[in-house]
Amino acid sequence: MQRLAMDLRMLSRELSLYLEHQVRVGFFRSGVGLSLILGFSVAYACYYLSSIAKKPQLVTGGESFSRFLQNHCPVVTETYYPTVWCWESRGQTLLRPFITSKPSVRYRNELIKTADGGQISLDWFDNCNSRCYMDGTTRPTILLLPGLTGTSKESYILHMIHLSEDLGYRCVVFNNRGVAGENLLTPRTYCCANTEDLETVIHHVHSLYPSAPFLAAGVSMGGMLLLNYLGKIGPKTPLKAAATFSVGWNTFACSESLEKPLNWLLFNYYLTTCLQSSVNKHRHMFVKQIDMDHVMKAKSIREFDKRFTSVMFGYQTIDDYYTDASPNRRLKSVGIPVLCLNSVDDVFSPSHAIPIETAKQNPNVALVLTSYGGHIGFLEGIWPRQSTYMDRVFKQFVQAVVEHGQELSST
């Protein structure tokens, strides 16, 4: 509240100076224009504070997890103040990639082999200069999973690495097959229902640092993949805890929302072209099993999945694939602490599809639901270049698990 009040005072002061010194028309000289502007500002501030700025809804399946978050991750119980001039879902979603900074990160790339003869590209940030964890064998390791067409270069991934660097942790980014510039060695890409590649990566990373605390964080489709993995494997995972952000809980509901005319125009068609571009680079690998000309004519993600993804992974129908891809049906089987941040105004993940009742039945699950924030948006502050609400949730949660995780395992 104090920060918001300072922001509003700053805006009011800058507006007054502008009107006084820059605008030289009779309308404002008379004071009528200034009064109207100030009156509108006060009304808007009242509306913002009463209807926009709200505490998130915290849904947990166990009292111990709820208490743990309140004690060590207080951001999930504090009022979230979306950027005052951009709080609408689509605006938050569209602006974040352009308005947030891209911290400089120097990666070490590693290509690992898979059982089917393919390869996976991992980008490591080793944080060898960590002062808190100088012993690399016990330095906490965070596995990061980007979204649908994302890589280690996404701004939200770079921010997570920057925050992890401050904490002294090591990070490794799991790039899905064929999207990070590496060659495809087999005719296979990726989907959020098939967790084999993720299992390979988790086993590989854990084998390198078996004594280090090991956590994971997935964004959008990366979060869906992570939850599907956790739901399949239960507690038998080397991961100590996980976090997801802007997950699509029900793939049918996600597709239906994204196919509404405005959402199709703003998001769906663009993402479809990105998917087409990513597979067209490796077109020669798929021509024997998939009609690539038909794939390149897809106008929506659903059409792309029907013509390419579901065929590649052996599903009889697109409905079979979407059923298997939806993490809501596996949430009850998650066996480690998982924090899931979603905005209820996210057009990629409609609020009616968020599995609130299922989450209440699993003591390992906590949903943090904000009223605003869009899809991977969560912008806050007047000019939100350096940090978002999502970044703060990530930082506080991973730090809480690393430093106080025994409180969860002892209950």
Secondary structure by P-SEA (a helix, b strand, c coil): caaaaaaaaaaaaaaaaaaaccccccccccaaaaaaaaaaaaaaaaaaacccccccbbbbccaaaaaaaaacccccccccccccccccaaaaaacccccccccbbbbbbbbbbccccbbbbbbbcccccccccccccccbbbbbbbccccccccaaaaaaaaaaaaabbbbbbbbcccccccccccccccccccaaaaaaaaaaaaaaccccbbbbbbcaaaaaaaaaaaaaacccccccccccccccccaaaaaaaaacaaaaaccaaaaaaaaaaaaaaaccccccccaaaaaaacccaaaaaaaccccccccccaaaaaaaacccccccccccbbbbbbbcccccccccccaaaaaaacccbbbbbbccccccccccccccccccaaaaaaaaaaaaaaacccccccc
